[in-house]
């Protein structure tokens, strides 16, 4: 059995890279980052945001934090989980592939459909149909070829054929990064590498607390 940590990276916490070094020196294996682009100040479902810990509102971007960890450790790293219904698939494909390259193939891509309704609405997602939206997001990665050559977009996507650089790291000697999906506390079996599915999400900037 292997043990790891999930960290909400904020400016008030230990820097993610420093935490990674401490964990690796103590024998832990993975370090994962959660994802909230923002927390709405006003929401019809007040219980969605009531009594949330401050780090939900003040978290740094998961991919930036993972890049910092990747450069100073050999830990397995990843998202737990990335809210794919709130992110652009093409931008996320590039972010996942970039972290995979920086880490030498240690990127694990955990995804979920989100749970704060107004947060989803602010990204144009209907909360009642988030399950219909989430499965299509990974498939949009198919227009971003791993070798830089164009490939065709799926029929469900509005994305035109394109290529992606950098391609995800094959890392033949390192355990293959995986895609995991979750719904609150329910997690599916990890599947597929990020180069085939790694466009589950995109970018909505988070703002650390001043």
Secondary structure, DSSP 8 states (H G I E B T S, - for coil): ----EEE---TTS--HHHHHHHHHHTT--EEEE---S---SS-SSGGGTTT--HHHHH---HHHHHHHHHHH---EEEEEEEEGGGS-HHHHHHHHHHHHHHTTS-EEEEEE----HHHHHTTT--GGGHHHHHHHHHHGGGGEETTS--B---TT-----EE-SS-----TTS----EEEEETTEE---BS-HHHHTTS----------
